[in-house]
Amino acid sequence: MADARTTRLTTRLAARASRAVDSPHFTRAVFVLVAANAVLLGAETYSGVVAAWLPLLKTAEHLFLAAFTAEILLRLAAHADRPAAFFRDPWNLFDLAVVTGAFLPFLRENTTVLRLLRLARVLRAARFLPQLRVVIVAVGKSLPGTLSFLLVGGLLLYVYAMVGWTFFADDDPEHFGSLGRAALTLFLLITLDGLGDAVRTGLEISRWTILYFASFVLFGSFLLVNLLIGVVIGSLDEARREAEADREPPRPPAAPAVVPVEPLPLPLLRARIAAARTALDEAERALSQAAPASATGPPGERVAG
């Protein structure tokens, strides 16, 4: 009885908290708190404001922390009947870590870490902006493809840096005097920054350097960058499809398909009805013959009256 009562109370608490958390007013209020917290962090970067309003700023920080703590507790209450679902959501884990970290003693003593934790609260704005949340999820999904892009780009950069050091180290030691300088010069050329100066310097060495710079810009600035854009766009489409699938209501189960039955011809239907009647008549005769036998009993035995 006690377990059933506890279950009912937990379910009732989760239902009420869920209605509050899913309310648009609650979402707007938390977003306003996040934005106001960002304004507070920006105001604290001005020494004059801190000197004049330090007690008020401290009070506002404690109020923001209390409000965010109440929000997390309310979200936990909304998952009281299914606590595992709360910890399966990465956004809930992020919010819990950001808010809980402000109460840890060894983190509160470190001013730099505490400021970073307070700054992380600003990132919570992505939770209340669906489009921004999709972009963040897409960035996370693009990491495997980005690693492959970095490997290909690093290999291309290494090969061209070695070629540049081999041919230009003596004539242009400032840019190609070592493998590191050559790689740094080529990395800047991927953004097309200083390409004109590099080409003019190369033409003073040899007219064939135009092939070197043109091929590197072709592979580095166009092919690699377009490859990275393709990876990000593909991850963005995948994240958008997942977000749309989460917003769609679950579809009801499909009704079983009804196979149409063709009507039997009338003569065949009459023949089957007649056969069924004959079978019923034979069953009735068999039952009527079996009744007296069961009443008299087996031979040699008397039936009690």
C-alpha contacts under 8 A as a table, 3 or more apart, distances in Angstrom:
res1	aa1	res2	aa2	distance
1	M	4	A	5.19
1	M	5	R	6.24
2	A	5	R	5.09
2	A	6	T	6.15
3	D	6	T	5.07
3	D	7	T	6.13
4	A	7	T	5.07
4	A	8	R	6.24
5	R	8	R	5.11
5	R	9	L	6.22
6	T	9	L	5.10
6	T	10	T	6.08
7	T	10	T	5.08
7	T	11	T	6.08
7	T	81	D	7.85
8	R	11	T	5.14
8	R	12	R	6.07
9	L	12	R	5.08
9	L	13	L	6.07
10	T	13	L	5.09
10	T	14	A	6.11
10	T	80	A	6.08
10	T	81	D	5.84
11	T	14	A	5.13
11	T	15	A	6.12
11	T	80	A	7.26
11	T	81	D	5.66
12	R	15	A	5.13
12	R	16	R	6.28
13	L	16	R	5.32
13	L	17	A	6.10
13	L	77	A	6.73
13	L	78	A	7.16
13	L	80	A	7.22
14	A	17	A	5.16
14	A	18	S	5.88
14	A	77	A	5.63
14	A	78	A	4.26
14	A	79	H	5.84
14	A	80	A	5.37
14	A	81	D	6.21
15	A	18	S	5.12
15	A	19	R	6.30
15	A	78	A	6.65
16	R	19	R	5.24
16	R	20	A	6.47
16	R	78	A	7.39
17	A	20	A	5.09
17	A	21	V	6.10
17	A	74	L	6.19
17	A	75	R	7.18
17	A	77	A	5.93
17	A	78	A	4.57
18	S	21	V	5.05
18	S	22	D	5.88
18	S	75	R	7.62
18	S	77	A	7.92
18	S	78	A	4.66
18	S	79	H	7.80
19	R	22	D	5.33
19	R	23	S	6.09
20	A	23	S	5.25
20	A	26	F	6.64
21	V	26	F	6.06
21	V	27	T	7.27
21	V	74	L	7.25
21	V	75	R	6.66
21	V	78	A	7.38
22	D	26	F	7.19
22	D	27	T	7.39
23	S	26	F	5.32
23	S	27	T	6.59
24	P	27	T	5.09
24	P	28	R	6.17
25	H	28	R	5.15
25	H	29	A	6.07
26	F	29	A	5.10
26	F	30	V	6.25
27	T	30	V	5.34
27	T	31	F	6.20
27	T	128	F	6.79
28	R	31	F	5.07
28	R	32	V	6.13
29	A	32	V	5.13
29	A	33	L	6.29
30	V	33	L	4.95
30	V	34	V	6.24
30	V	71	E	7.93
31	F	34	V	5.06
31	F	35	A	6.22
31	F	125	A	6.26
31	F	128	F	6.62
32	V	35	A	5.07
32	V	36	A	6.04
33	L	36	A	5.05
33	L	37	N	6.01
33	L	64	F	7.19
34	V	37	N	5.06
34	V	38	A	6.30
34	V	121	R	6.71
34	V	122	V	5.91
34	V	124	R	7.18
34	V	125	A	6.41
35	A	38	A	5.06
35	A	39	V	6.40
35	A	122	V	7.11
35	A	125	A	7.66
36	A	39	V	5.00
36	A	40	L	6.23
37	N	40	L	4.97
37	N	41	L	6.27
37	N	61	E	7.86
37	N	64	F	6.98
37	N	121	R	7.82
37	N	122	V	7.33
38	A	41	L	5.12
38	A	42	G	6.30
38	A	119	L	7.50
38	A	122	V	5.92
39	V	42	G	5.08
39	V	43	A	6.19
40	L	43	A	5.07
40	L	44	E	6.34
40	L	57	L	7.50
41	L	44	E	5.27
41	L	45	T	7.01
41	L	118	R	7.85
41	L	119	L	7.45
42	G	45	T	5.56
42	G	46	Y	7.76
43	A	46	Y	5.85
43	A	49	V	6.71
43	A	50	V	7.68
44	E	47	S	7.09
44	E	49	V	6.80
44	E	50	V	5.79
44	E	57	L	7.97
45	T	50	V	7.83
46	Y	49	V	5.48
46	Y	50	V	6.41
47	S	50	V	5.09
47	S	51	A	6.11
48	G	51	A	5.19
48	G	52	A	6.24
49	V	52	A	5.27
49	V	53	W	5.80
49	V	54	L	7.58
50	V	53	W	5.32
50	V	54	L	4.92
50	V	57	L	7.55
51	A	54	L	5.76
53	W	56	L	5.33
53	W	57	L	6.04
54	L	57	L	5.09
54	L	58	K	6.19
55	P	58	K	5.17
55	P	59	T	6.24
56	L	59	T	5.09
56	L	60	A	6.12
57	L	60	A	5.05
57	L	61	E	6.16
58	K	61	E	5.09
58	K	62	H	6.37
59	T	62	H	5.19
59	T	63	L	6.25
60	A	63	L	5.01
60	A	64	F	6.15
61	E	64	F	5.13
61	E	65	L	6.20
62	H	65	L	5.07
62	H	66	A	6.14
63	L	66	A	5.06
63	L	67	A	6.15
64	F	67	A	5.07
64	F	68	F	6.17
65	L	68	F	5.21
65	L	69	T	6.05
65	L	99	V	7.34
66	A	69	T	5.06
66	A	70	A	6.17
67	A	70	A	5.12
67	A	71	E	6.25
68	F	71	E	4.95
68	F	72	I	6.32
68	F	99	V	6.85
69	T	72	I	5.20
69	T	73	L	6.23
69	T	99	V	6.47
70	A	73	L	5.09
70	A	74	L	6.10
71	E	74	L	5.08
71	E	75	R	6.26
72	I	75	R	5.04
72	I	76	L	6.16
72	I	95	D	7.42
72	I	96	L	6.76
73	L	76	L	4.98
73	L	77	A	6.13
74	L	77	A	4.94
74	L	78	A	6.25
75	R	78	A	5.01
75	R	79	H	6.68
76	L	79	H	5.24
76	L	80	A	6.32
76	L	83	P	7.38
76	L	86	F	6.95
77	A	80	A	4.89
78	A	81	D	7.81
79	H	82	R	5.07
79	H	83	P	5.06
79	H	85	A	6.95
79	H	86	F	6.09
80	A	83	P	5.52
82	R	85	A	5.80
82	R	86	F	7.47
83	P	86	F	5.39
83	P	87	F	7.07
84	A	87	F	5.45
84	A	88	R	6.41
85	A	88	R	5.11
85	A	89	D	6.82
86	F	89	D	5.80
86	F	92	N	6.45
87	F	90	P	7.22
87	F	92	N	6.57
87	F	93	L	6.16
88	R	92	N	7.98
88	R	93	L	7.99
89	D	92	N	5.39
89	D	93	L	6.63
90	P	93	L	5.09
90	P	94	F	6.19
91	W	94	F	5.04
91	W	95	D	6.16
91	W	127	R	7.09
92	N	95	D	5.14
92	N	96	L	6.04
93	L	96	L	5.07
93	L	97	A	6.08
94	F	97	A	5.20
94	F	98	V	6.19
95	D	98	V	5.22
95	D	99	V	6.18
95	D	121	R	7.87
95	D	124	R	7.15
96	L	99	V	5.35
96	L	100	T	5.78
97	A	100	T	5.20
97	A	101	G	5.82
98	V	101	G	5.44
98	V	102	A	7.02
98	V	117	L	5.93
98	V	118	R	7.66
98	V	120	A	6.71
98	V	121	R	6.69
99	V	102	A	5.70
99	V	103	F	7.56
100	T	103	F	5.57
100	T	104	L	6.96
101	G	104	L	5.36
101	G	107	L	6.76
101	G	117	L	7.15
102	A	107	L	6.90
102	A	108	R	6.29
102	A	114	L	6.78
102	A	117	L	7.14
103	F	107	L	7.75
103	F	108	R	6.95
104	L	107	L	5.46
104	L	108	R	6.22
105	P	108	R	5.14
105	P	109	E	6.39
106	F	109	E	5.43
106	F	110	N	6.83
107	L	110	N	5.26
107	L	111	T	7.81
107	L	113	V	6.38
107	L	114	L	6.15
108	R	111	T	6.75
108	R	113	V	7.83
108	R	114	L	5.87
109	E	114	L	7.91
110	N	113	V	5.53
110	N	114	L	6.13
111	T	114	L	5.07
111	T	115	R	6.15
112	T	115	R	5.19
112	T	116	L	6.33
113	V	116	L	5.04
113	V	117	L	6.22
114	L	117	L	5.06
114	L	118	R	6.24
115	R	118	R	5.00
115	R	119	L	6.04
116	L	119	L	4.85
116	L	120	A	6.11
117	L	120	A	4.96
117	L	121	R	6.77
118	R	121	R	5.38
118	R	122	V	7.53
119	L	122	V	5.58
119	L	123	L	7.48
120	A	123	L	5.28
120	A	124	R	7.11
121	R	124	R	5.28
121	R	125	A	7.73
122	V	125	A	5.85
123	L	126	A	5.97
124	R	127	R	5.47
124	R	128	F	7.60
125	A	128	F	5.57
125	A	129	L	6.62
126	A	129	L	5.07
126	A	130	P	7.16
126	A	132	L	5.51
126	A	133	R	5.21
127	R	130	P	7.00
127	R	133	R	6.19
128	F	133	R	7.93
129	L	132	L	5.43
129	L	133	R	6.16
130	P	133	R	4.99
130	P	134	V	6.22
131	Q	134	V	5.10
131	Q	135	V	6.43
132	L	135	V	5.07
132	L	136	I	6.31
133	R	136	I	5.14
133	R	137	V	6.19
134	V	137	V	5.13
134	V	138	A	6.07
134	V	236	L	7.18
134	V	239	A	5.82
134	V	240	R	6.07
134	V	243	A	7.10
135	V	138	A	4.97
135	V	139	V	6.23
135	V	236	L	6.50
135	V	239	A	7.68
136	I	139	V	5.12
136	I	140	G	6.44
137	V	140	G	5.14
137	V	141	K	6.28
137	V	236	L	7.83
137	V	239	A	6.14
138	A	141	K	5.02
138	A	142	S	6.11
138	A	232	V	7.02
138	A	235	S	4.93
138	A	236	L	4.62
138	A	237	D	7.87
138	A	238	E	7.37
138	A	239	A	5.37
139	V	142	S	5.13
139	V	143	L	6.65
139	V	232	V	6.95
139	V	235	S	7.18
139	V	236	L	7.59
140	G	143	L	5.58
141	K	144	P	7.06
141	K	235	S	5.67
141	K	239	A	7.81
142	S	145	G	5.39
142	S	146	T	5.96
142	S	231	V	6.23
142	S	232	V	5.67
142	S	235	S	5.43
143	L	146	T	4.83
143	L	147	L	6.16
144	P	147	L	5.26
144	P	148	S	6.68
145	G	148	S	5.20
145	G	149	F	6.28
145	G	231	V	6.11
146	T	149	F	4.84
146	T	150	L	6.14
146	T	228	L	6.83
146	T	231	V	7.21
147	L	150	L	5.02
147	L	151	L	6.29
148	S	151	L	5.12
148	S	152	V	6.33
149	F	152	V	5.23
149	F	153	G	6.01
149	F	224	L	7.38
149	F	227	L	7.48
149	F	228	L	6.63
150	L	153	G	4.96
150	L	154	G	5.83
151	L	154	G	5.12
151	L	155	L	6.19
152	V	155	L	5.21
152	V	156	L	6.23
153	G	156	L	5.10
153	G	157	L	6.02
153	G	220	G	7.37
153	G	224	L	6.98
154	G	157	L	5.03
154	G	158	Y	6.04
155	L	158	Y	5.15
155	L	159	V	6.24
156	L	159	V	5.32
156	L	160	Y	6.27
156	L	220	G	7.73
157	L	160	Y	5.38
157	L	161	A	5.89
157	L	183	A	6.23
157	L	186	L	6.99
157	L	187	F	7.33
158	Y	161	A	5.06
158	Y	162	M	6.16
158	Y	183	A	6.77
159	V	162	M	5.30
159	V	163	V	6.34
160	Y	163	V	4.98
160	Y	164	G	5.96
160	Y	183	A	7.92
160	Y	186	L	7.87
160	Y	216	F	7.37
161	A	164	G	5.02
161	A	165	W	6.05
161	A	176	F	7.83
161	A	179	L	6.04
161	A	182	A	5.00
161	A	183	A	5.12
161	A	186	L	7.08
162	M	165	W	5.12
162	M	166	T	6.13
162	M	179	L	6.35
162	M	182	A	7.65
163	V	166	T	5.11
163	V	167	F	6.39
164	G	167	F	5.39
164	G	168	F	5.55
164	G	169	A	7.23
164	G	176	F	6.30
164	G	182	A	6.56
165	W	168	F	5.44
165	W	169	A	4.84
165	W	176	F	5.09
165	W	177	G	6.36
165	W	178	S	6.24
165	W	179	L	6.32
165	W	182	A	6.37
166	T	169	A	6.20
167	F	170	D	7.65
168	F	171	D	5.33
168	F	172	D	5.47
168	F	173	P	7.21
168	F	176	F	5.93
168	F	177	G	7.64
169	A	172	D	5.50
169	A	173	P	4.94
169	A	175	H	7.92
169	A	176	F	4.92
169	A	177	G	4.57
169	A	178	S	7.10
170	D	173	P	5.87
170	D	177	G	7.18
171	D	205	I	7.07
172	D	175	H	5.89
172	D	176	F	5.87
172	D	177	G	6.76
173	P	176	F	5.02
173	P	177	G	3.74
173	P	178	S	7.54
174	E	177	G	5.84
174	E	181	R	7.53
175	H	181	R	5.55
175	H	182	A	5.75
175	H	185	T	6.05
176	F	179	L	7.00
176	F	181	R	5.53
176	F	182	A	4.38
176	F	185	T	7.59
177	G	181	R	6.34
177	G	182	A	6.99
178	S	181	R	5.30
178	S	182	A	6.14
179	L	182	A	5.14
179	L	183	A	6.08
180	G	183	A	5.13
180	G	184	L	6.15
181	R	184	L	5.08
181	R	185	T	6.10
182	A	185	T	5.10
182	A	186	L	6.17
183	A	186	L	5.17
183	A	187	F	5.97
184	L	187	F	5.02
184	L	188	L	6.34
185	T	188	L	5.33
185	T	189	L	6.34
186	L	189	L	4.81
186	L	190	I	6.44
187	F	190	I	5.33
187	F	191	T	7.47
188	L	191	T	5.66
188	L	192	L	6.88
188	L	193	D	5.96
188	L	194	G	7.60
189	L	192	L	4.66
189	L	193	D	5.52
189	L	194	G	6.60
189	L	195	L	5.88
189	L	217	V	7.24
190	I	193	D	7.51
190	I	217	V	6.37
190	I	220	G	5.59
190	I	221	S	4.87
191	T	221	S	6.64
192	L	195	L	5.33
192	L	217	V	7.73
192	L	221	S	7.44
194	G	197	D	5.42
194	G	198	A	6.28
195	L	198	A	5.12
195	L	199	V	6.13
196	G	199	V	5.21
196	G	200	R	6.20
197	D	200	R	5.18
197	D	201	T	6.14
198	A	201	T	5.17
198	A	202	G	6.10
199	V	202	G	4.99
199	V	203	L	6.11
199	V	209	T	7.57
199	V	210	I	6.68
199	V	213	F	6.95
200	R	203	L	5.14
200	R	204	E	6.47
201	T	204	E	5.30
201	T	205	I	6.84
202	G	205	I	5.15
202	G	206	S	6.25
202	G	207	R	7.35
202	G	209	T	5.54
202	G	210	I	7.27
203	L	206	S	4.99
203	L	207	R	4.87
203	L	208	W	7.49
203	L	209	T	6.23
203	L	210	I	6.99
204	E	207	R	7.39
205	I	209	T	7.67
206	S	209	T	5.75
207	R	210	I	6.20
208	W	211	L	5.76
208	W	212	Y	7.30
209	T	212	Y	5.00
209	T	213	F	6.40
210	I	213	F	5.32
210	I	214	A	5.81
211	L	214	A	5.14
211	L	215	S	5.90
212	Y	215	S	5.51
212	Y	216	F	6.25
213	F	216	F	5.13
213	F	217	V	6.07
214	A	217	V	5.24
214	A	218	L	6.09
215	S	218	L	5.00
215	S	219	F	6.21
216	F	219	F	5.26
216	F	220	G	5.62
216	F	221	S	7.71
217	V	220	G	5.12
217	V	221	S	5.07
217	V	222	F	6.96
218	L	221	S	5.86
218	L	222	F	5.41
218	L	223	L	6.59
219	F	222	F	5.90
219	F	223	L	5.03
219	F	224	L	6.26
220	G	223	L	6.11
220	G	224	L	5.27
220	G	225	V	6.99
221	S	224	L	6.17
221	S	225	V	5.72
222	F	225	V	5.42
222	F	226	N	5.89
223	L	226	N	5.28
223	L	227	L	6.04
224	L	227	L	4.94
224	L	228	L	6.27
225	V	228	L	5.10
225	V	229	I	6.23
226	N	229	I	4.94
226	N	230	G	6.11
227	L	230	G	5.09
227	L	231	V	6.34
228	L	231	V	5.11
228	L	232	V	6.31
229	I	232	V	5.19
229	I	233	I	6.06
230	G	233	I	5.14
230	G	234	G	6.04
231	V	234	G	5.23
231	V	235	S	6.29
232	V	235	S	5.13
232	V	236	L	6.05
233	I	236	L	4.91
233	I	237	D	6.20
234	G	237	D	5.24
234	G	238	E	6.34
235	S	238	E	5.04
235	S	239	A	6.11
236	L	239	A	5.10
236	L	240	R	6.08
237	D	240	R	5.08
237	D	241	R	6.18
238	E	241	R	5.19
238	E	242	E	6.31
239	A	242	E	5.13
239	A	243	A	6.20
240	R	243	A	5.05
240	R	244	E	6.19
241	R	244	E	5.13
241	R	245	A	6.11
242	E	245	A	5.02
242	E	246	D	6.22
243	A	246	D	5.14
243	A	247	R	6.39
244	E	247	R	5.12
244	E	248	E	6.28
245	A	248	E	5.26
246	D	249	P	7.81
264	L	268	L	6.69
264	L	269	L	6.16
265	P	268	L	5.48
265	P	269	L	6.20
266	L	269	L	5.03
266	L	270	R	6.22
267	P	270	R	5.16
267	P	271	A	6.24
268	L	271	A	5.09
268	L	272	R	6.32
269	L	272	R	5.24
269	L	273	I	6.32
270	R	273	I	5.09
270	R	274	A	6.19
271	A	274	A	5.14
271	A	275	A	6.24
272	R	275	A	5.06
272	R	276	A	6.16
273	I	276	A	5.06
273	I	277	R	6.26
274	A	277	R	5.10
274	A	278	T	6.23
275	A	278	T	5.10
275	A	279	A	6.21
276	A	279	A	5.11
276	A	280	L	6.28
277	R	280	L	5.07
277	R	281	D	6.24
278	T	281	D	5.12
278	T	282	E	6.28
279	A	282	E	5.22
279	A	283	A	6.22
280	L	283	A	5.04
280	L	284	E	6.25
281	D	284	E	5.13
281	D	285	R	6.30
282	E	285	R	5.14
282	E	286	A	6.17
283	A	286	A	5.12
283	A	287	L	6.24
284	E	287	L	5.11
284	E	288	S	6.20
285	R	288	S	5.11
285	R	289	Q	6.25
286	A	289	Q	5.27
286	A	290	A	6.19
287	L	290	A	5.09
287	L	291	A	6.26
288	S	291	A	5.38
288	S	292	P	7.52
289	Q	292	P	6.37
289	Q	293	A	7.17
290	A	293	A	5.36
290	A	294	S	6.31
291	A	294	S	5.29
291	A	295	A	6.31
292	P	295	A	4.97
292	P	296	T	6.33
293	A	296	T	5.47
293	A	297	G	6.07
293	A	298	P	7.81
294	S	297	G	5.18
294	S	298	P	7.95
295	A	303	V	7.47
296	T	302	R	7.41
296	T	303	V	6.16
297	G	301	E	6.60
297	G	302	R	7.20
297	G	303	V	6.45
298	P	301	E	5.96
